[in-house]
C-alpha cells in the first residue's frame, strides 16, 4: 500500500439533507417538467404552451393569465401537469422575492 492511500480526502461540505417529500408530492425542476409536457402534448399545443411561458418570463403576461391559458391548453385530462406548473411558478416567485429582499 502506498503511503498516500492512508490520507483521508478533505471533508466535502455537507449539503443539508433534503426533506423527504410526502408520497404523491413529486416536485420536479423546470427542465424535467418541460420535457414531460413536451411528451404529453401535441406539437402545436406544446408550441402554444411555450409561447405562454415565454410571455410570462418576459413580463408580458401575468401569472393568472398564463395559468388560465395553460389550463385551456392542458384541458381537463392533465390536472397533474397543471398543479405542477402552479407549484413551479410559486417556487420561482418565492425565490425572486427572496432575492429582491437582499
N, C-alpha and C positions, 0 to 999 in steps of 0.2 A: 504494500500500500504506500502510495506517495504521501509525503508529509502534508501536502496541500489538501488532501481529501478530508482530514480531520477538522479543518477550519469550517465552522458553520457559516453559511452565507449571511450577509447582513439582514436583519429582520425587515420584512416588507411592511409598509404602513398598512394596517388593517382597516379595511372598509367596514363600516358598521354593518352587521348582518341585516339584510332586507327583511322586513316583517313578512311572515308567510301570508299570502293572500287567502282570503276565505274562498272556499271551493269554487263556486261558479264565477267569482270575480276574477276574470283574467284581464290584466292590463297589458296592453302591447304598446310598443312605441309607434310613432307616426309612420315610419318606413314599413314596418310589418303590416300595419293597418292598411296602408295604401296598396300593398301587394295583395292583401286579402280582398279588398274592394275590387281591384282590377280583375281578380279571378272570378268574382261573383257577378259583376255587372256586364252587360253587353258593351261593346266598344264605344258606341255613341253615348250610352249612359255614363260610362267612365269619363269620357271627354267632358260631358256636362258637369259631372261631379268635380273634376279637376279645375274647371273654369271657375266654379263657385268657391273652391278653396283658395284659388289664386286671388280672387276678388277680396275674400276675407283677409288674407295675409297682406294685401296691398292697402287695406283700409277703405276699400271702395264699397264694402258691404258689411252690415252689422252681423254679429253672431246670430241673432234671432232670425234675420233674413236668410242667412246661409243655412241654418238648421231647417228652416221651413222649406227651402228649395231642395235641399238634400233629402229631406223626408219624402218629398214627392218623387225624387229620382229612385230612392230605395224601395218605395212602395210599402205595403202592409207586411210583406213577407220577410223583411230583414230587420226586425227590431234590434237584434244583437249589434249589427253594424251601426245602426243609428245611435244606440246607447253608448257604444264605444267611441263614436265621434264626439258626442257630448262630453264624455269623460276627457278625451284628449284636448278638446278646446278649453275645458275648465282648468286642466293642468297647465296649459300654455298661458292662460290668463293669470293664474296664481304665480307662475314663475315670472311673468312680465311685471306683475305688481310688486313682487319681492325685489326684483332688480331695480325698479323705479324707486323703491324706498331707500336704497343706499345712496 
